[in-house]
Structure formats: C-alpha cells, structure tokens
Amino acid sequence: MPCDYFYKLQNNPQEEPLPDAKNSQGQGTKLTVLLALVTLVSTFGSSFQYGYNVSVINSPAPFMQNFYNQTYMDRYGTYMDNNFQTLLWSLTVSMFPLGGFFGSLLVGPLVNNCGRKGTLLINNLFSIVPAILMGTSEVAKTFEGIILSRIIIGINAGLSSNVVPMYLGEMSPKNLRGAIGVVPQLFITIGILVAQILGLKSILGNREGWPVLLGLTGIPAAVELILLPFFPESPRYLLIQKGNEEQARKALQRLRGWDNVDDEIEEMCREDQSEKQEGRLSVMNLCTFQALRWQLISIIVMMMGQQLSGINGVFYYADRIFESSGVEKNAVQYVTVGIGAVNVVMTCLAVFIIELVGRRILLLVGFGMCCVSCAVLTMALNLQTSVSWMPYISIASVITYIIGHAIGASPIPFVLITEMFLQSSRPAAFMVGGSVHWLCNFTVGLVFLYMEQALGAYSFLIFCVICLATVIYIFFIVPETKNKTFMEINQIMAKRNGVEVALGKEELMDINAIPGTWNEKKEVTVNSSV
C-alpha cells in the first residue's frame, strides 16, 4: 500500500483499504534464503570480529610482552622496567573497549547518513587496516602499532555491536526478529571460541604464530566487503529516512520472497507519519524526551547489568578455579576452550527458544542464574581449601553462570534496543546503549584487579547484588515484546511514560513531541490493527 494512499486513507476513513492486502508480517512469515544469507554475512564479517578480538590476545600474552621488552631493548639498549611493561600491556588490553566507546559515538552520524549497510561496509576499513598493522608488527619491530591497532579494532567492534543488530532487526519480520537478533551474539561467542582454539600453544598461541593470530581478523572483514554489497539496505531506512518507497518495496520483496508486502509498507508508513512532528532525535534530545523516558532507562539498566554482572571476573577466575580442582596447568587452556564451546551452544539455544518463551523470560532467567551462581561461587571459593569437593561446586557455578549469561544477559539487551525505539530515535538509542556497554566494559577491566586484591572471592557478592537489582527492574518495568510490531511496543511503553492511549480505528499516533515544548499528558491515537 503506497504511503500517499495510506495518508489519504487517514483523512478519509470511509475509503476501503486495498482488498487483497496480505499480512506479510504475520505468524507464518518464514526465513528466506536471502534473509539467512545477509544475517550470516553481516554477523560473520562484523560480530565475529568483536568476539575474536576480545579473546585473541589472552593466549599469546607472554610472547607479546616479551616482544615489547625485546623491541625496547633493541632501541634503547636496556630492558624496560616492570611498571612500564605493565602499563604498556594494560594499554594494549584497555584500548579495545575504549575504541568500542568511540565507535558507539559514531553510530548515529554514520547510520543516518550512510545507511545501515553502508556503515557496515565502511566499518571494514577499521578491521583491515589494524589487521595489517598487527600482522606485520613483529617484522616492523613496533609495539606501538599493536596498541594503535587495538583502539582502531575497538572502533570496529563498537560500530558492529550496534549496527548489526539494528540492520538485522529492521529487516526481520516480527515473528523472527528475536531469533535473528540473537545471531550477532552467537557469532560473538563463535569468535571468542575460534580465538581460543587458534590461540592454543600447539597452533598459533606461540612465539612464531602470534602475529598471524592477530592478523587473521582482517579475513572476515574482507569477506563482508566483497559479499555485503549484493544484499539490500534496511527497508525501514530506505522508506522512513530516505523517503524511497520504491527501493524499500523492492528490498522487502527480496527479503520476504513474495511480491505483496503491502502490510509491512503500511506499518512503516504509520511509523513514518507518527514521527514526522518528532523529527530525528539526537542523543541530547533523547535523554530529555519524556515520551521515551522508560525505554531509555531500561536500556541503560540492562546494558549496565550485562557488563557489571561479573562476566569478565568469572573468566578471570576460571583458570585458577580449574587448577584448584586438580586440572593440570597445561590442560587449563583446553578446559577454557570447553567453556567457550558451552557459551556457543547455549547462545545457539537462545536463537531457537527466544520466539517461544519471549525476551522477558530469558532476561529474568539469565540474570537470575547469574545472581545465584555468583552467590554460590563466593561460598565455594572461600570453602574450597577446607572442603574437598567444594572446587567442583566452583566449576559448576562457573558453567551455570556462563549458561545464564549466554541465554539472557548477553544477547537480549541489544534485541530490545531495536524493538523499544522507533526509526527516528533508534540510532541515538544505540549510541547511548553502546556507550554504556563499552564504558562499563572498560570500567570493569580497569577496577576488577584492584577489587579482587581488596575483596578476593567476595568480589562476586557485588556482582550478585547487581544481577539481583537488574532482575527486579526487569520484572517490574520491562514488557514482553515477542511477536509485536514496533508500533505496538511503542504503544505499550507510552502508557508507562504517562501518555494516554486511545485506540481508534483509522487514526495515527499523534505525538506532538518536540523536546522542551510538549505537554505532560498527550493523547496517542493508533490503529488497533497495527
């Protein structure tokens, strides 16, 4: 249904809609080959790299630090002192999340001006360049190139962690949006696992292989750069932001596998019309916009809960937990790979069950499992020297925690950012959510070692409290969004934001919402069939 016809219909309720309109968003919409392929290409080329670069420097760390020291010796005739070497390595590790924060700040300007697909194509430059720098760093005898590359590849991760869920969420039918929205997190876990496997000392995690290990991150970027141009841009971006209904219709027809996409075009037109007076929201406007208050608070709480729930601490403790349980030091790396495999399997499970049980249940169960696991782990770590079987409780707690994080805390928040915001506010929402995600990631990496030194195993009680607080917030505030259109979700949140909702038959949502000038209570009228 063309947008001009739809707008005419709003002004003339007696006019009948097109008689053969088909519910192309309905429960029966199936995953087409094209949608599956664009999901795989974009997640392998972008999300995979995020996970890969999170884990890639863990195994070869001793060899890289020796390279830093030897390079310094070759230049200045003396080895660097321990404090300076620790500083350089801390910079190498922390530059990645800091780059992720900078990448998140670029999301809005890039996706609004270059599109979702265009941004992903540009983003590949932030992977290929550092891959070359890191791969040749030993030959060039420059550890500065590695540190610089880490912040550049962090920018790549900051963009991909936000743009890929946005791109796929806007292309997916509502009955598949959750499952497809979890696939980026699945490929992040696959990237972590692949880096762990390739980082084994018998493969590339050794003195000769570490430059190759770091340089391999450019391969997925090259694949995406070659293949992604053959896939369509986000139809919502084409119609609502570019005003090109013809291209949007063609993109939808390719993605759905049939010609009649009138129902989805109509829903996009409603969203477009509802936002015309609102305009495109900047981050500042979003933060002061009362009509989106609870959506914004919700994504901040979920992103903080995701990163402050102790995932980095659990991985940090994992090696010593396994060693204390009798696992030989040389075999710990293989056990770590096993934990990575569990992470992949459980995230894969989330892909298949999210549309059955819903987002809210997975969030509650996931954070709940993390909360209980942190409490039990604290007890087990304190008693493992006095109770012979307690180390096995520690291992079980770690595995349970990983499962909880994989099915809920890790993948679902990014899905909900896509679903809880409309087109004009979605880029700004991803900028806020992504910035919170990376800042918390950076903060945990910065303070956890000091916290562990001061509190020991009791550090996990802090994570336990954060998980519990997140569960309570989700239980009372976050609605279920399964199988709902963006407009329906917006209608649910309007009530929580103090916006009166009246259901009409042919009326559009009317939010006369310009920040600073809107009224405290607005009447929102939407089509009950949306």
C-alpha atoms as one frame of an Amber mdcrd trajectory, in Angstrom:
protein
   0.000   0.000   0.000   1.698   3.250  -1.102   2.312   5.837   1.583   0.335
   8.509  -0.230  -2.630   6.133  -0.410  -2.266   5.392   3.279  -2.178   9.080
   4.229  -5.272   9.592   2.084  -6.949   6.760   3.941  -6.317   8.504   7.280
  -8.174  11.585   6.075 -10.958   9.543   4.512 -11.847   6.673   6.870 -14.766
   5.600   4.684 -12.430   4.609   1.868 -11.778   0.881   1.960  -8.210  -0.392
   2.096  -6.781  -2.437  -0.712  -8.810  -5.646  -0.761  -6.000  -8.134  -1.322
  -3.649  -6.912   1.355  -1.746  -9.834   2.784  -0.404  -9.995   6.310   3.262
 -10.279   5.344   4.268  -9.699   8.937   2.146 -12.473  10.293   2.949 -15.521
  12.293   3.600 -17.582   9.159   6.455 -15.487   7.732   9.335 -17.868   7.093
  13.068 -17.369   6.986  14.043 -16.872   3.350  17.410 -17.825   1.883  18.285
 -14.165   1.279  17.499 -13.124   4.866  19.513 -16.071   6.181  22.469 -15.197
   3.952  22.531 -11.492   4.842  22.361 -12.492   8.520  25.318 -14.845   8.156
  27.429 -12.451   6.074  26.892  -9.430   8.327  27.395 -11.338  11.580  30.474
 -13.209  10.344  32.020 -10.065   8.870  31.264  -7.838  11.877  30.049  -9.530
  15.077  32.521 -12.405  14.758  35.404  -9.933  14.874  34.154  -8.410  18.121
  34.343 -11.777  19.856  37.601 -12.738  18.174  39.391  -9.582  19.294  38.032
  -9.822  22.838  39.865 -13.110  23.306  42.717 -13.124  20.793  45.460 -11.584
  22.973  44.849 -13.782  26.039  46.848 -16.854  24.992  49.861 -15.164  23.330
  50.145 -12.503  26.065  53.539 -13.733  27.429  55.073 -13.837  23.935  53.724
 -10.395  23.057  55.085  -8.936  26.284  58.484 -10.454  25.511  58.296  -8.821
  22.088  57.568  -5.459  23.722  60.554  -5.891  26.015  62.953  -7.064  23.289
  61.927  -4.250  20.949  62.608  -1.736  23.707  65.997  -3.370  24.305  66.920
  -3.162  20.603  66.053   0.539  20.559  67.495   1.788  23.827  69.996  -0.839
  24.914  68.167  -1.705  28.133  65.076  -3.668  29.101  62.009  -1.756  30.233
  61.180  -1.893  33.935  58.247  -3.967  35.144  55.988  -0.982  35.845  56.398
   0.393  32.323  55.831  -3.026  30.780  52.680  -3.459  32.860  51.498  -0.033
  31.712  52.043  -0.887  28.039  50.217  -4.189  28.392  47.351  -2.528  30.267
  47.066  -0.056  27.388  47.034  -2.929  24.897  44.131  -4.560  26.723  42.134
  -1.436  27.646  42.396   0.322  24.270  39.933  -2.174  22.800  36.913  -1.227
  24.984  37.919   2.441  24.786  37.842   2.169  20.999  34.466   0.459  21.342
  33.176   3.512  23.206  34.399   5.831  20.439  32.825   3.522  17.845  29.475
   3.728  19.637  29.591   7.521  19.391  29.924   7.210  15.598  26.831   5.014
  15.205  24.245   7.799  14.856  26.044  10.003  12.316  27.090   7.060  10.159
  23.818   5.079  10.048  21.772   8.226   9.403  23.977   9.435   6.554  25.415
   6.233   5.079  22.690   3.742   5.937  22.978   0.529   7.905  24.631  -1.487
   5.137  26.855   1.415   4.119  28.097   1.795   7.691  28.995  -1.895   7.886
  30.946  -1.627   4.629  32.845   1.437   5.857  33.459  -0.300   9.174  35.512
  -2.993   7.451  38.298  -0.437   6.990  38.585  -0.312  10.801  39.380  -4.031
  10.695  41.550  -4.487   7.614  43.975  -1.657   8.472  44.702  -2.820  12.055
  44.907  -6.435  10.856  47.750  -5.439   8.542  49.436  -3.368  11.268  49.227
  -6.151  13.858  50.218  -8.885  11.418  53.383  -7.012  10.418  54.231  -5.554
  13.849  56.966  -8.097  14.628  58.659  -7.578  11.283  58.372  -3.801  11.669
  59.543  -4.053  15.303  56.824  -1.716  16.598  54.679  -2.482  19.611  53.101
   0.976  19.220  51.398  -0.344  16.094  49.703  -3.055  18.147  48.425  -0.573
  20.743  47.158   1.766  17.995  45.558  -1.180  16.198  43.725  -2.238  19.343
  41.920   1.092  19.573  41.092   1.025  15.835  39.746  -2.535  16.018  37.819
  -1.392  19.102  36.106   1.255  16.965  35.172  -1.536  14.572  33.672  -3.559
  17.438  31.820  -0.522  18.815  30.171   0.080  15.453  29.423  -3.557  14.639
  27.972  -4.363  18.079  25.338  -1.671  17.500  24.800  -1.517  13.735  24.440
  -5.257  13.036  21.502  -5.730  15.494  19.913  -2.547  14.119  20.348  -3.665
  10.489  19.014  -7.173  11.033  16.229  -6.068  13.377  14.878  -3.627  10.810
  14.888  -6.262   8.054  13.352  -9.115  10.017   9.630  -9.955  10.208   8.272
  -9.608  13.728   7.939 -13.364  14.305  11.659 -13.880  13.545  13.059 -10.608
  14.871  14.133 -12.017  18.234  15.824 -15.130  16.820  17.690 -13.168  14.163
  18.542 -10.522  16.754  20.390 -13.121  18.847  22.539 -14.306  15.915  25.046
 -11.403  16.292  25.700 -12.507  19.886  26.027 -16.099  18.668  28.780 -15.050
  16.277  30.467 -13.041  19.021  30.710 -16.244  21.074  31.897 -18.157  18.000
  34.592 -15.505  17.512  35.705 -15.957  21.127  35.812 -19.746  20.689  37.762
 -19.582  17.414  40.314 -17.219  19.010  40.659 -19.643  21.948  41.207 -22.606
  19.621  43.675 -20.829  17.334  45.390 -19.416  20.430  46.349 -22.869  21.701
  50.115 -23.137  22.050  50.139 -26.019  19.592  48.517 -23.863  16.883  49.222
 -20.090  16.856  49.498 -19.154  20.531  53.294 -19.350  20.460  56.330 -17.183
  19.781  56.232 -17.637  15.995  52.473 -17.657  15.452  51.074 -14.712  17.438
  51.432 -12.083  14.631  49.420 -14.339  12.305  46.845 -14.885  15.068  46.329
 -11.125  15.393  46.295 -10.510  11.643  43.589 -13.084  10.852  40.902 -10.619
  11.957  41.084  -8.999   8.516  39.712 -12.086   6.730  36.052 -11.786   7.885
  36.156  -8.065   7.029  37.363  -8.842   3.506  34.590 -11.425   3.071  31.928
  -8.927   4.181  33.389  -6.189   1.991  33.049  -8.448  -1.056  29.638 -10.024
  -0.369  27.521  -7.470   1.530  27.038  -5.088  -1.469  24.900  -7.788  -3.103
  22.318  -7.620  -0.298  19.618  -4.960   0.246  19.712  -1.976   2.569  17.298
  -1.834   5.506  13.794  -1.240   4.052  12.835   0.931   7.037  15.845   3.160
   6.432  15.008   3.437   2.727  11.347   4.340   3.307  11.285   6.330   6.544
  14.625   8.121   6.404  15.341   8.306   2.671  11.724   8.539   1.518  12.321
   5.993  -1.256   9.256   3.770  -1.190  10.103   2.004  -4.447  13.501   0.817
  -3.215  12.035  -0.125   0.159   9.348  -2.205  -1.528  11.901  -3.984  -3.723
  14.102  -4.711  -0.723  11.153  -6.152   1.207  10.066  -8.283  -1.738  13.560
  -9.768  -1.993  13.750 -10.391   1.758  10.258 -11.930   2.086  10.269 -13.958
  -1.132   6.889 -12.664  -2.355   5.584  -9.567  -4.133   2.766  -8.453  -1.834
   4.439  -6.602   1.058   1.674  -4.007   1.461   1.086  -4.807   5.127   4.647
  -4.034   6.134   4.797  -0.942   3.938   1.632   0.267   5.668   3.133  -0.317
   9.118   6.254   1.628   8.109   4.098   4.459   6.796   2.286   4.636  10.131
   5.598   4.835  11.933   6.812   7.485   9.500   3.689   9.582   9.975   3.783
   9.247  13.763   7.307  10.626  13.849   7.028  13.500  11.378   6.446  16.108
  14.076   9.020  14.488  16.342  11.886  14.644  13.864  15.145  12.756  14.162
  16.269  12.662  17.773  19.826  13.391  18.827  21.319  11.804  21.936  20.724
  15.005  23.892  17.085  15.173  22.801  16.602  11.511  23.593  17.931  11.995
  27.123  15.475  14.841  27.773  12.491  13.357  25.917   9.903  12.215  28.461
   7.932  10.165  25.923  10.905   7.771  25.707  11.961   8.025  29.345  11.391
   4.424  30.441  12.784   2.975  27.207  16.000   4.917  27.766  16.250   3.979
  31.450  15.594   0.341  30.570  18.397   0.033  28.026  20.839   1.778  30.392
  19.926  -0.585  33.245  20.151  -3.685  31.030  23.464  -2.653  29.478  24.948
  -1.844  32.879  23.647  -5.150  34.223  25.108  -7.004  31.259  28.650  -5.680
  31.771  28.682  -5.166  35.565  27.265  -8.611  36.298  30.728 -10.139  36.565
  31.277 -11.892  33.230  34.877 -10.649  32.986  35.522 -11.584  36.611  34.225
 -15.109  36.100  36.521 -15.631  33.110  39.409 -14.137  35.095  38.855 -16.594
  37.956  38.134 -19.586  35.711  41.752 -20.686  35.220  42.632 -20.738  38.905
  39.310 -22.446  39.738  40.148 -25.265  37.340  43.704 -25.520  38.632  42.475
 -25.759  42.227  40.185 -28.595  41.150  43.130 -30.680  40.020  43.282 -29.736
  36.342  46.916 -29.640  35.204  48.216 -26.203  34.308  48.981 -27.219  30.722
  45.451 -28.581  30.313  43.667 -25.465  31.574  43.726 -23.909  28.095  41.687
 -26.844  26.779  39.174 -26.514  29.597  38.855 -22.818  28.729  38.063 -23.816
  25.139  35.397 -26.127  26.545  33.828 -23.233  28.443  33.854 -21.239  25.199
  32.055 -24.106  23.486  29.381 -24.127  26.213  28.930 -20.396  25.620  28.378
 -21.003  21.890  25.951 -23.899  22.402  23.791 -22.017  24.912  23.688 -18.859
  22.771  22.654 -21.058  19.845  19.892 -22.454  22.064  18.732 -18.883  22.748
  18.306 -18.351  18.986  15.761 -21.181  18.863  13.853 -20.539  22.084  13.577
 -16.731  22.158  10.461 -16.735  19.978   8.915 -19.492  22.087   9.471 -18.178
  25.622   9.964 -14.475  24.912  12.613 -11.873  25.706  11.474 -11.051  29.228
  11.603 -14.634  30.497  15.095 -15.163  29.093  16.289 -11.950  30.746  14.819
 -12.914  34.120  16.106 -16.497  33.984  19.510 -15.436  32.652  20.219 -12.720
  35.216  18.670 -14.912  37.931  21.068 -17.762  37.135  23.991 -15.304  37.181
  22.851 -13.972  40.563  22.609 -17.409  42.184  25.866 -18.552  40.579  27.794
 -15.554  41.944  26.462 -16.216  45.467  27.327 -19.926  45.337  30.728 -19.188
  43.772  31.584 -16.811  46.619  30.818 -19.529  49.148  32.661 -22.211  47.196
  35.825 -20.149  46.727  36.006 -19.430  50.448  35.493 -23.070  51.443  37.431
 -24.905  48.743  40.556 -25.271  50.922  38.602 -26.826  53.780  36.027 -28.936
  51.922  37.438 -31.433  49.434  34.520 -31.415  46.998  33.945 -27.657  47.028
  36.155 -26.952  43.957  33.680 -28.938  41.885  30.902 -26.649  43.127  33.045
 -23.764  41.894  33.294 -25.331  38.433  29.538 -25.968  38.357  28.916 -22.344
  39.371  31.129 -21.041  36.567  29.362 -23.206  33.977  25.919 -22.216  35.310
  26.898 -18.551  35.187  28.097 -18.864  31.561  24.807 -20.559  30.614  22.742
 -17.803  32.270  24.698 -15.047  30.595  24.557 -16.783  27.202  20.773 -17.232
  27.111  19.742 -13.857  28.520  22.139 -11.216  29.779  24.408 -11.178  26.720
  22.080 -11.307  23.682  18.701  -9.880  24.722  19.526  -6.223  25.608  20.630
  -5.457  22.032  17.438  -7.066  20.696  15.342  -4.822  22.950  17.102  -1.624
  21.856  15.950  -2.377  18.317  12.413  -3.178  19.444  11.727  -0.464  22.041
  12.578   2.507  19.813  11.131   3.742  16.541  13.157   4.756  13.494  13.844
   8.385  14.442  15.173   7.538  17.909  16.796   4.138  17.267  20.269   5.394
  16.198  20.506   7.680  19.240  19.307   4.812  21.471  22.033   2.537  20.125
  24.591   5.286  20.733  23.501   5.531  24.370  23.235   1.769  24.899  26.521
   1.082  23.130  28.347   3.798  25.064  27.088   2.417  28.376  28.081  -1.097
  27.276  31.658  -0.145  26.419  32.193   2.268  29.307  31.121  -0.425  31.778
  33.321  -2.953  29.981  36.271  -0.560  30.271  35.486   0.181  33.925  35.334
  -3.490  34.933  38.622  -4.184  33.166  40.181  -1.224  34.959  38.982  -1.844
  38.515  38.452  -5.598  38.805  42.089  -6.440  39.587  42.106  -3.886  42.402
  38.718  -5.101  43.632  39.935  -8.707  43.588  43.048  -7.791  45.547  40.982
  -5.989  48.195  37.976  -8.342  48.460  39.124 -11.639  46.992  36.271 -14.037
  46.349  33.835 -11.611  47.962  34.070  -9.565  44.750  31.361 -11.826  43.380
  28.896 -10.647  46.031  28.981  -7.226  44.339  28.158  -8.898  41.038  25.411
 -10.888  42.777  23.754  -7.693  44.046  23.963  -6.077  40.575  22.330  -9.133
  38.970  19.581  -9.125  41.601  18.879  -5.425  41.091  18.681  -5.986  37.327
  16.235  -8.863  37.789  13.976  -6.710  39.996  13.989  -3.868  37.473  13.193
  -6.168  34.536  10.385  -7.870  36.467   8.567  -4.607  37.231   9.403  -2.432
  34.206  10.433  -4.269  31.031   7.467  -5.563  28.947   7.357  -8.607  26.711
   7.945  -7.616  23.061   7.649 -11.035  21.429   5.724 -11.044  18.132   4.765
  -7.346  18.346   5.322  -4.620  15.777   7.441  -1.604  16.651   4.260   0.490
  16.859   2.601  -1.953  19.262   5.649  -1.905  21.517   5.676   1.892  21.361
   2.031   1.888  22.413   2.822  -0.319  25.462   5.644   1.946  26.571   3.523
   5.068  26.013   1.324   4.036  28.941   4.323   3.650  31.238   5.624   7.052
  30.172   2.400   8.738  31.289   0.992   9.095  27.785  -2.725   8.411  27.491
  -3.517   5.893  24.792  -6.802   5.883  22.922  -7.483   3.212  20.346  -9.100
   4.395  17.184  -9.877   2.625  14.004  -8.152   4.692  11.389  -6.243   7.293
  13.383  -2.462   7.561  13.552  -0.297   8.025  16.607  -0.057  11.733  17.233
   2.823  12.671  19.476   3.303  16.393  19.170   6.644  15.795  20.746   9.347
  18.342  20.375  11.565  18.193  23.476  11.031  21.147  25.749   7.654  22.075
  24.281   5.449  19.011  24.645   2.679  18.709  27.213   2.890  16.496  30.273
  -0.024  14.347  29.074  -0.666  13.587  25.412  -3.386  11.619  23.769  -1.920
   8.977  21.499  -4.217   7.508  18.910  -3.138   4.434  16.986  -4.707   1.982
  14.627  -5.755  -1.004  16.676  -4.801  -3.363  13.871  -1.143  -2.355  13.824
